[in-house]
Amino acid sequence: METSNIYSKYCNDMQNPALGAYILSTFVKSYNDKSQKKANIFILFLIMPMIMRESIRKLIVTNSYRKPHKILAGLIKALCAGADNDKVFGILHDNIINYREYTMTSFIFALRLGILKINSDAELEVPVELHSNPSVFVCAANVLGKMFATGDLSNFISYTGIQV
């Protein structure tokens, strides 16, 4: 009898929620270091599918030398390969849904480890010093954090068709 659990579901890319927790914390730290505002919990649901998909992760890391706002459209295009612009939001939504359980498990794990903290406004911070890890996942999280903090997130969101 085959049992389905979070480990078998995501073992292809990530081995456990501890790594996911570290990736989320790395993203938040990178974001908060570059932005006037703190990262919000809701953005985690968008970045985890990007980091989990190998093709997107490679795109992020290999383009990390570019200005953040220059690669937003490329990320969307790669994430939604083959879709019409009208369907981009639906594909992003599907990716968020596919990784929501893993994102939440990693987030809860990060809270319990004390490497993420959330306030009543859903803003996140990293209350501890994170040590460097050369993993491609961590590098992608770091680049995404900087990109979302210094890039034009409103253009990214409007490109998806979401009305804010």
Buried (B, 14 or more C-beta within 10 A) or exposed (E): EEEEEBEEEBEEBBEBBBBBBBBBBBBBBBBBEBBEEBBBBEBBBBBBBBBBBEEBBEBBBEBBEEEBBEBBEBBBBBBBEEBEEEEBBBBBEEBBEBBBEBBBBBBEBBBEBEBBBBEEEEBBBBEEEBEEBEEEBBBBBBBBBBBBBBBBBEEBBEBBEEEE
